[in-house]
Amino acid sequence: MERKESFDMDNRLNRLGRIYEKTVGRLIPMHGFFSVIFCFVFNSVLYFGLQVLMRGVEHHDFTSSFDRMIPFVPAWSIIYLGCYVFWGANYILVTRQKKEEWFQFATADYLSRIVCAFFFIVLPTTNVRPEVVGTGLPETLMRFVYRMDDAANLFPSIHCLVSWFCFIGIRGREDVPKWYQGFSCIFAFLVFASTLFTKQHYIIDVIAGVFLAEICYYIGKHTNIYIGVMKVFDRINHVVFWERIDEK
């Protein structure tokens, strides 16, 4: 018999579950714990795994005249790297909405990565990075970015995709202050700019990332795909955090 989360949690949670509720659960609801972790794991496996898989394959350069007009400004590396904090904070914030709404968002997130993986395989992209001159903090950070991230998997831009997800996931929510919604929108646009000024992406990558986020979010909100995803993580939660029926 399938168990639901509507009954008395204190009587059904196992020891680990009770510890979770008193600690991490104050920040991330139990229903979102494994699924939000999977957002970042799935992203990393696909992104870096396909960089390795597609090495040696011909890559395409989508540099446009607009991109050539944008100067290389290493100082934007601070925003480019700082967005990881933004991502973590906003994804946690999105988990704190109703369970169904969170899984609609998570489903959109997973779907977007599958679409990205498709493009990384059938239309691999690259660019020519400028030489980094200088020994200051921005230049040091820029060298770190270039060293850790190959010039590949540019279209669509996952940096822009995730940053826009961070905004649309809280957009219009009554429990999130208007000022923070505004900040999230502005910061997402700053991330877009950072990908261009650091020469990590081109304008077409940015546009594609935003459009893909909106399309996948619409699918997540207006279809029942999320129900299957929710059932998978419900089962994982029950195995990890809940007592077995035969233990009672």
C-alpha positions as CSV (number, residue, x, y, z in Angstrom):
1,M,0.0,0.0,0.0
2,E,1.4,3.4,-1.0
3,R,2.0,5.6,2.0
4,K,1.2,9.4,1.9
5,E,2.8,12.3,3.7
6,S,-0.5,13.5,5.2
7,F,-0.3,11.3,8.3
8,D,1.4,12.1,11.6
9,M,5.1,12.5,10.6
10,D,6.3,12.2,14.2
11,N,4.9,8.7,14.4
12,R,6.2,7.6,11.0
13,L,9.6,9.2,10.5
14,N,12.6,7.1,11.4
15,R,15.5,8.4,13.5
16,L,17.3,9.9,10.5
17,G,14.0,11.5,9.3
18,R,13.4,13.1,12.7
19,I,17.0,14.5,12.8
20,Y,16.5,15.9,9.3
21,E,13.3,17.7,10.2
22,K,15.0,19.4,13.2
23,T,18.1,20.4,11.2
24,V,18.3,20.6,7.4
25,G,14.5,20.4,7.2
26,R,14.3,23.9,8.6
27,L,15.9,25.1,5.4
28,I,15.0,22.6,2.8
29,P,11.6,20.7,3.0
30,M,12.1,16.9,3.0
31,H,10.2,16.6,-0.3
32,G,12.8,18.7,-2.0
33,F,16.1,17.4,-0.5
34,F,17.1,14.7,-2.9
35,S,15.5,16.3,-5.9
36,V,17.3,19.6,-5.5
37,I,20.6,17.8,-5.0
38,F,19.9,15.9,-8.2
39,C,19.4,19.2,-10.1
40,F,23.1,20.0,-9.6
41,V,24.4,16.4,-9.9
42,F,22.5,15.8,-13.2
43,N,23.7,19.1,-14.5
44,S,27.4,18.4,-13.7
45,V,27.3,14.8,-15.0
46,L,25.9,15.9,-18.4
47,Y,27.9,19.0,-18.8
48,F,31.4,17.7,-17.9
49,G,30.7,14.2,-19.1
50,L,29.8,15.4,-22.6
51,Q,32.9,17.7,-22.7
52,V,34.9,14.5,-22.3
53,L,32.8,12.5,-24.7
54,M,32.8,15.1,-27.5
55,R,36.6,15.8,-27.4
56,G,38.0,15.3,-30.9
57,V,34.7,16.0,-32.6
58,E,34.4,19.1,-34.8
59,H,33.0,22.0,-32.9
60,H,31.2,25.1,-34.4
61,D,32.0,28.7,-33.6
62,F,28.9,31.0,-33.6
63,T,30.8,34.2,-33.1
64,S,28.8,37.1,-34.5
65,S,29.7,40.7,-35.3
66,F,27.9,41.8,-32.2
67,D,30.0,39.4,-30.1
68,R,33.2,40.9,-31.6
69,M,32.2,44.4,-30.5
70,I,31.9,43.3,-26.8
71,P,35.3,43.9,-25.0
72,F,36.9,41.3,-22.8
73,V,36.6,42.4,-19.2
74,P,38.1,40.0,-16.6
75,A,36.4,41.8,-13.7
76,W,33.1,40.2,-14.8
77,S,34.5,36.9,-13.6
78,I,33.4,37.9,-10.2
79,I,29.8,37.8,-11.3
80,Y,30.3,34.8,-13.4
81,L,31.6,32.8,-10.4
82,G,29.4,34.5,-7.8
83,C,26.3,33.3,-9.5
84,Y,26.9,29.8,-7.9
85,V,25.8,31.3,-4.6
86,F,22.8,32.8,-6.3
87,W,21.8,29.5,-7.8
88,G,22.1,27.6,-4.5
89,A,20.1,30.2,-2.6
90,N,17.3,30.5,-5.1
91,Y,16.9,26.8,-5.8
92,I,16.6,26.2,-2.0
93,L,14.0,29.0,-2.0
94,V,12.0,27.3,-4.7
95,T,11.9,24.0,-2.8
96,R,10.0,25.9,0.0
97,Q,6.9,26.2,-2.1
98,K,4.1,23.6,-2.4
99,K,5.4,20.1,-3.1
100,E,3.6,19.9,-6.5
101,E,5.0,23.3,-7.6
102,W,8.5,22.3,-6.6
103,F,8.4,19.2,-8.7
104,Q,6.9,21.1,-11.6
105,F,10.0,23.3,-11.4
106,A,12.4,20.4,-10.9
107,T,10.9,18.5,-13.9
108,A,11.5,21.6,-16.0
109,D,15.1,21.8,-14.8
110,Y,15.8,18.1,-15.6
111,L,14.1,18.4,-19.0
112,S,16.2,21.5,-19.9
113,R,19.4,19.6,-19.2
114,I,18.3,16.8,-21.5
115,V,17.6,19.3,-24.3
116,C,21.0,20.9,-23.6
117,A,22.7,17.5,-23.8
118,F,21.0,16.9,-27.2
119,F,22.5,20.1,-28.6
120,F,25.9,19.5,-27.0
121,I,26.0,16.2,-29.0
122,V,24.4,17.1,-32.3
123,L,25.7,20.7,-32.5
124,P,28.9,20.9,-30.4
125,T,30.1,24.5,-30.1
126,T,33.3,26.3,-29.1
127,N,34.9,29.7,-29.2
128,V,38.4,31.3,-29.2
129,R,39.3,32.7,-25.8
130,P,41.4,35.8,-25.5
131,E,44.8,35.8,-23.7
132,V,44.4,36.8,-20.0
133,V,47.0,39.5,-19.1
134,G,47.6,40.7,-15.5
135,T,48.0,39.3,-12.0
136,G,45.1,40.9,-10.2
137,L,42.1,39.1,-8.7
138,P,39.9,39.3,-11.7
139,E,42.6,38.0,-14.0
140,T,43.4,35.2,-11.5
141,L,39.7,34.2,-11.4
142,M,39.5,34.4,-15.2
143,R,42.4,32.0,-15.6
144,F,40.7,29.7,-13.1
145,V,37.5,29.7,-15.1
146,Y,39.4,29.0,-18.3
147,R,41.4,26.2,-16.7
148,M,38.4,24.5,-15.1
149,D,36.0,24.8,-18.0
150,D,36.8,23.8,-21.6
151,A,35.7,26.0,-24.4
152,A,32.8,23.7,-25.3
153,N,29.1,23.1,-24.5
154,L,28.3,26.8,-25.2
155,F,24.9,26.5,-26.9
156,P,22.5,26.9,-25.0
157,S,24.3,28.6,-22.1
158,I,23.6,26.7,-18.9
159,H,24.9,29.6,-16.9
160,C,22.1,31.8,-18.4
161,L,19.6,28.9,-18.3
162,V,20.0,28.3,-14.6
163,S,20.2,32.0,-13.7
164,W,16.8,32.6,-15.5
165,F,15.4,29.5,-13.7
166,C,16.4,31.2,-10.4
167,F,14.1,34.1,-11.4
168,I,11.1,32.4,-12.9
169,G,11.0,29.9,-10.0
170,I,10.1,32.7,-7.6
171,R,8.4,35.0,-10.1
172,G,5.0,36.1,-8.9
173,R,5.2,34.2,-5.6
174,E,3.5,36.0,-2.8
175,D,5.8,34.5,-0.1
176,V,8.9,36.0,-1.8
177,P,9.4,39.8,-1.3
178,K,9.0,41.9,-4.4
179,W,12.4,43.4,-3.9
180,Y,14.1,40.0,-4.0
181,Q,12.2,39.0,-7.1
182,G,13.4,42.2,-8.7
183,F,17.0,41.5,-7.5
184,S,16.9,38.0,-8.9
185,C,15.8,39.3,-12.3
186,I,18.5,42.0,-12.3
187,F,21.2,39.6,-11.2
188,A,20.2,37.1,-13.9
189,F,20.8,39.8,-16.5
190,L,24.2,40.6,-14.8
191,V,25.0,36.9,-15.3
192,F,24.0,37.1,-18.9
193,A,26.4,40.1,-19.3
194,S,29.2,38.3,-17.4
195,T,29.1,35.3,-19.9
196,L,29.6,37.8,-22.7
197,F,32.3,40.0,-21.2
198,T,34.3,37.0,-20.0
199,K,34.0,35.5,-23.5
200,Q,32.6,32.3,-22.1
201,H,29.5,32.6,-24.3
202,Y,28.0,34.4,-27.3
203,I,24.8,36.3,-27.6
204,I,23.0,33.3,-29.3
205,D,23.9,31.1,-26.3
206,V,22.3,33.6,-23.9
207,I,19.1,33.9,-25.9
208,A,18.8,30.1,-26.3
209,G,19.3,29.6,-22.6
210,V,16.5,32.0,-21.6
211,F,14.1,30.6,-24.2
212,L,14.8,27.0,-23.2
213,A,14.2,27.9,-19.5
214,E,10.8,29.4,-20.3
215,I,9.7,26.6,-22.6
216,C,10.7,23.9,-20.1
217,Y,9.1,25.7,-17.3
218,Y,5.9,26.0,-19.2
219,I,6.0,22.2,-19.9
220,G,6.6,21.5,-16.3
221,K,3.7,23.7,-15.2
222,H,1.2,22.6,-17.8
223,T,1.7,18.9,-18.2
224,N,1.6,15.9,-15.8
225,I,5.2,14.8,-16.4
226,Y,6.1,16.0,-13.0
227,I,3.9,13.4,-11.3
228,G,6.3,10.6,-12.4
229,V,9.3,12.5,-11.2
230,M,7.6,13.2,-7.9
231,K,6.8,9.5,-7.4
232,V,10.4,8.6,-7.9
233,F,11.7,11.0,-5.2
234,D,8.8,10.1,-2.9
235,R,10.0,6.5,-3.0
236,I,13.6,7.6,-2.3
237,N,12.4,9.7,0.7
238,H,10.3,6.9,2.1
239,V,13.3,4.5,2.0
240,V,15.7,6.9,3.6
241,F,13.5,8.9,6.1
242,W,10.5,6.8,6.9
243,E,9.9,3.7,9.0
244,R,9.0,0.5,7.3
245,I,5.4,-0.6,7.9
246,D,6.6,-4.0,9.1
247,E,8.8,-2.3,11.8
248,K,5.7,-1.1,13.6
